[in-house]
Amino acid sequence: MAGTPRIAIVGGGPSGFYAAEALLRSIPDCQIDLIERLPAPHGLVRYGVAPDHQKLKQVSAVFDTIAQDPRFTMYAGVCVGDHVSLYELMGCYHAVVLATGNAVGRTLGVPGETLAQIYTSAQFAGWYNGHPDYAALQPDLSGAIAAVIGNGNVSLDVCRLLVRSIGDLRASDIPEPMLRSFECRGVREVHVLGRGAVTGTKFSFKEFRQLADLPGLQIRVPQAVHWIEETWSSPASDDAARVAQWLRANGCNEPRADHTIVNFWFQAVPAGFLGTGRVRSIRFENASGGAWMPEVLPCNLTVTCIGYDWHPLPGVPVDPGTGKVRHSLGQVLDEDGADLGGLFVTGWAKRGPTGIIGTNRADSVETAQSLVLRLARLVKRLPADAPTLGRLLGTRSVSPVSHTQWLAIDRWEKNRGAVLGKPREKLLSGREVIELLRSGA
């Protein structure tokens, strides 16, 4: 037992696979078991990257290459905290690495936020990406006016999909049930609302141009007629400067009736949502302040893109100041600041929802190095007769999806997508995955 370090990674997204890669390189004789709650791996790449950004999704091929290592085993469709507890995992492995991400969309905490037709970015993006947790949502896209709250890349993804041509969407990997909702889309105007100034946008200029360059679309800044010269000065970044320059040159024209309109609003602080049963408008604070905002803006759909939160597993120490896992360079710490033997963290669960997909590689390398430094002590943690995860799941009639089975599912989805003229057609639930595997298709 002590001769073969057994390490579990909880979470099959980018940080989980990059952690596996780093550990496989650093520990020649290890066994890595990756445990994923959903029936398919790749996390944010599969369920978070916008469906019209297919090049970004190609990194999943890197993850599948990592998984081909004979020292790697995948257990998809296994929920830590349900099928097996974290405490039990700690009794099966010399070390456990948490790579669970931040999967819950933040809310504004204002009155009316529970009205129908108001979604977090996790819900809405999860829905149009076919995430099993959100595939049953049925947002109504037939209304003429939508609002997207947030000034980051995710808000632009949502806005872009709400206004992009249906022909473009059919060529993406939006699942067919969601595509039918987009085919019934009535959106003719989108309000993109940010708390910051026009010079403090958080999205990249490249992402902005992908929206701005869409045919039949007009971008406007309705507040600009009220601004003084200084409003456009002191940009927060090079990207923000380029966005502000573009908006100043192109966003002050009168609306064109033959175009879909995207209005960018700044220093816009929602104070509440109004409507009976479903959202009809957004009310704003400081409506008469220097930023100049109308008291209300009508909307039939609202998506809040203001970040993500992490719901910790029971028994994981959380820093009350940050709300993140308490750790040092990926080594989880107890309340007294001492190493919590055998427990590590990486990815968004470690640093919060920041960075791009590639950021997770360096982050996971750091955590792997912390683990390797403690390896001599960790291999002494388990008794010789410690249980294995496979045996434990077998006693509970849990049948995980292996990586070999995932590759078969992947081929089926791509083949089905090719028939429909798209990159893939995703299975939308664990039940569908099980039925496909049982059918031998």
N, C-alpha and C positions, 0 to 999 in steps of 0.2 A: 504494500500500500504506500509506504513512505517513498518508494522508488519511483512512483508515477503520480506526480501532482495532478489532482483532479480539480478543475476550475469550472464553475458555472457562470454563465453570463446571462443576466435576466434582461431581455430586450433584443429584438432582432432588427433594429434599425441601423443606420450608418455607424453610430458610436459602438454598438454591440459587435458588428462585424470588424470594425477597425481595431477594437480591443482584442478580438480573437486573432486577428492578423499579427498584432504586436506580440501577443503572448506565445503564439506558435513559433515566431522567429526567435524569441528570447529563451524559451524553455523547450529544448529539443524532445524531451521525453514526456511532455504533458498530455493530458486528455482534456479537451475543451467541449463542454456541452452548452449549447446556446438554447435558451428557453424563450419562446415567443408566445404571447397571449393570443394573438390572432392566428387564423389558419394559414396565413401566408406571411413570409418575411419581407424585409426591406423597409418597413416603417415609413418614415417621412418621404422617402423616394417614391414609394408606391401610392401613399395616401395623402401626401402633403404638397408635393411638386405639382404645379398646374398642369392639367392634361394637354395643353398646347405647348408645353416645354419638354418635348420628347428627348432632346439632346441631354438634358439634365438627368433624365431617368436612365440613361445608358450606363451610369455608374453601378447599377444593379448587377451588371456582368462582372464587375470586380468582386462584389460580395459573393457571387456564386462560385467564382474561382477560389476564393478563400475557403469556402465550404467544401471544396473537393479534397482538402487535406484529410488523409485517413485518420488523423487524430481529432477530427472535428465531428460532432454529432449535433443535429438540430432536433429540437422538440417543439414544434409549432402546435398551436391550439392548446397550450398548457398555461393555465392562469395561476401565477404565484399569489397566494392569498386565498385561493379557492380550491384548486386541485391539490396543491401542496403549499405549506406555509414556508415563510422565510426561515423560521426556526428549524424546520425539517431539512431545508436545503443546506443550512449551515452544518447539519449533521451528516450530509452526504458528500460534501466537498471540502477540500483544503482551503479554498477561497471562493467567494461569491462576488461578482462584479455587477453592480446595478447600472443598467443602461436603459432605463425605462422611459426617458424623455419627459416632456411636459405636454400632456395630451389634452388638457382641459382649457378651453378658451376663457379668458378673463371677461368679466362683466363690468359695466359702468357703475352699477349700484345706484341707479336713479329710478324714480317712480315710473311705472308703466313698462318696465323692461321685460316683464313676463307676458306681455301681449303677444298674440300670434303674429307670425311673420317677422319676428325679431330673432336673429340667429348670431351666435358667435362665429368667428372665423373657423374654429375647430369643427363646429357643426356643419357650416355651409360648405367649406372646402372638403370636409370629410364626405359630405353627401355627394357632391359632383365627382369626387374621386372614387366612389364606391366603397368607402370604409364600412365594415360590417356594423359598427356602432351607430352609424348615421344613415345607412342606405334606405331605411324605412321612412325617413323624413320626406315630406311632400311640400316643399316650399312652392308657393304660387307665384310664378314669374309673369303672370298675365297683366299685372298692373303697369301703368305708364311710368311711374317714378320710383326709383330705388335710392337708398342712401347707404354709403359705405363709410364707416367711422374709423379713421386711422390714416396715418401718413407713411406707412412702410410698404415694402414690396408685396406683402400679402394683400393689402388693400387694393393695390393695382392689379394683382391677379384676379381678384373677385370682380373688380370693375371691368376689366378687359373681357372676362367671360360673359358678363351681362350684356355687353354691347358688340361682341365679335360676331361676324357673319355665321349663320348656321352651317354654311358650307365648310368653313374652317373648323367649327366644332365637330362636325361629322368626321373629319379627318383626324381627330384627336382620340384619346382613349377614354373619353367620357362614356360610361356604361349606357346601354340603350334605354333603360327606364328613365335615367336622368336626362338623356338627350331628348326624349319626347317632351319633357318639361321645357327645355330650351326651345324646342320647335314651336311651343305655344307662347313663347315670350312676347310680352307687349311693351317692354321697357324702351322708352324714348328719351328719358332723361335720368342721369345719375348725379347725385350730390356726393362728392368726396370731401369729408369733413376732418380737418386736423386741428389739434389744440395749439400747435406751434405756429410760428410766423411763416410767411411765404419763403423766407430764406433759411428755414430750418427743416425742410422736408427730409425724411429718412430713407426714401426709396432711391434707387440708383437712376441715373439719367438714362442708361440703357433700357431699364424696365419702363421708364416713363415714355420713351420714344416708341416702344412696342405698342403702347396704347395710343399715343398721339398720332402715329402714322397709319392707323386703321382708316380705310376708306369710308366716307360717309359719316365721319365723326368730327364734331367740333368741340374743342376744349375752351372753356371760358373761366374767367375770374371775376365774378360779379362785383366783388368788393373793390376792385382796383380803381374804379372811378372816384372813390372816397379817400384814396391813399395819398400821402405826401411822399416826396422824393426819398426820404430816409427809410421808408418802409422796405425798399428794395435793397438796402445796403447791409453790409456785414453778414454775408452768408456763412453758415455753420460748416460747410464742407465744399469741396470742388463740385461734387454731384449736385448739392443744393444750389450752388451758384449757377450751374448750367440750367437747372430746372427753372430757377427764378428768371434767368435771362430769356429763356424760351417763352415762359408765361407772359412776361412783360411785352415781348414782341408780338405774340400771337393770341393772347387770351383776353383781349379787351374789346373784341369786335361784337357787334350785335348778333343775337342768335339767328341761325339760319333754319327756316322751317323744314327744309328738306334733309336736315342732318339730325343724327342722334347727338344730344348735348351731354357733355360731362362738365359739371360745374365744380371747380375746386374752391373750397372755403377754408379760411385760415383763422386761427384764434377762435375757433368755434367750439364752445363748451356745451354739450347737451345737458340740459337740466331735467329732462323727462320726456316720456313718450305719451302721446295722446291717441285715443281711439276707444271704441267700444268692441271688445272681443279681439280685435286685431289692430295693428298700428295704422294710424292715418296721418300722423305728423310728428315732428320732433320740435320740442320747445328748447330755447337756448337761454343761457345766462348772459348778463351784460349785453343784452340785445342793442342797447343804445350807446355802448362804449365806443372807444376809438377804433376798434376793429370793424365796426358796422356789420351787424348781423340782423336779419329779420327775426322777429319774435318767434315765428314758427316756420318750418319748411314742411310741405306735404310730402308724404312718401307712402308707398304700398308695400315696401319691403325694406328691411334694414339689416345690414351685416356689420357687426362690431369686430374690427380687426385691431385689437389693442393689446395683443400679446397672449401668452399662455401661462398656465399655472401647473404646478406639480402636486399630485396627491400622494404623499409618501406611503409606502407599505408599513403596516404595523411593525413596530420595533426598530424603525430606522430613525436615528437621531436627526432632528431638524434644528437648524440655527434660527432662533426666533427673530433675529434681526433681519435676516435675508429671506427666510422661508425656504431655503435650499438645504440640501443634505450637509450636515456638519462634516467637514473633511479637511485634510491637508495633503495637497498634491494627489488627490484621489483616494487616499486612505481615510475611511470613515472614522470619525472620532466620537467618543462617548461624551456625556455631559461635562465630564471633568477635563476634556481635551486629550485624553489618552487614546491610543490606537484601539479600535474595536476589532479585535483579532479576526482576520479572515474576511472582512467586509470592505468592499471598495466601491467606487462610483465613477462614472464617466458620462460624457455627453451633456445634454440639456439638464438631466437630473443633477449634474455636478455644477454647472456654471450658469444655468438658466437658459432661456430660449434666445440665444444670440449666435451670430456667425452664420456661415454657409455650410453646406454639406461637408466640404473638405476640412473645415475647422475641427471636425470631430476626430480626424486622424491624429493630429498632434495632441489633442486632448486625451485620446485613448492611449497614445504612446506614453504620456506622462503617468497615467494611472498604472499601466503595465509595468513601468519602471519601479513605481512604489511597491507593487506586488512582488516583483523579482527580488528587490532588496530585502524583503521579509520572508522569502521562500523557505530558507532553512528552518525557520521557526514554524512556518505554516504547515509544512509536511508532517509535523509532529502532532497536529491537532486531532487527527482522527484515529480511532482504534482500528485494528486490522479487520474487524468484522463490520465496519460501517456500511450501511445500506447504500444501494445505488438508486438513482432516480428512476431508471427503467423498471427496476423491481418494485419500487414504491408505487409508481403509476399503474403497474400491472395489477397490484392488489386492489386498486380502486377503479378498475375497468376503464381507465383513460387511455385512449389510442391516439398518441400524438402523430402529427404529420412530419415525416422525415424529409431530409433535403432531397433525396431521390424522388420521393413523391411530389415534392414541390416542383422539381424540374419537369415532371410529367404534367402537372397543372399548368405550369408556365407555357409549355408547348401547346397545350389544349387552348389556353386563352389566346395565344398568338395566332393559332390556326383559325379559331373562331373569328378573331378580329379581321384576319385577311379576307374571309368570306364577306365580311361587312364593309371592307375597304378602309380599315382602321388598324392601328398598331396592335391592339389586343381588345378582347371583350372579357372583363373581369368577372369572376365569380364573386358574389356579394355576401355570402354567409358561410359559416362553418358547415351548415347543413348541406349546402350545394357542393362544397368541397368533398364531404364525406360521400355524398351520392355519386359524384364523379369517380372517386377512387374505387368505390364498390362496383361501379358499372364496368370498370376496366376500359373505359373509353380513352 
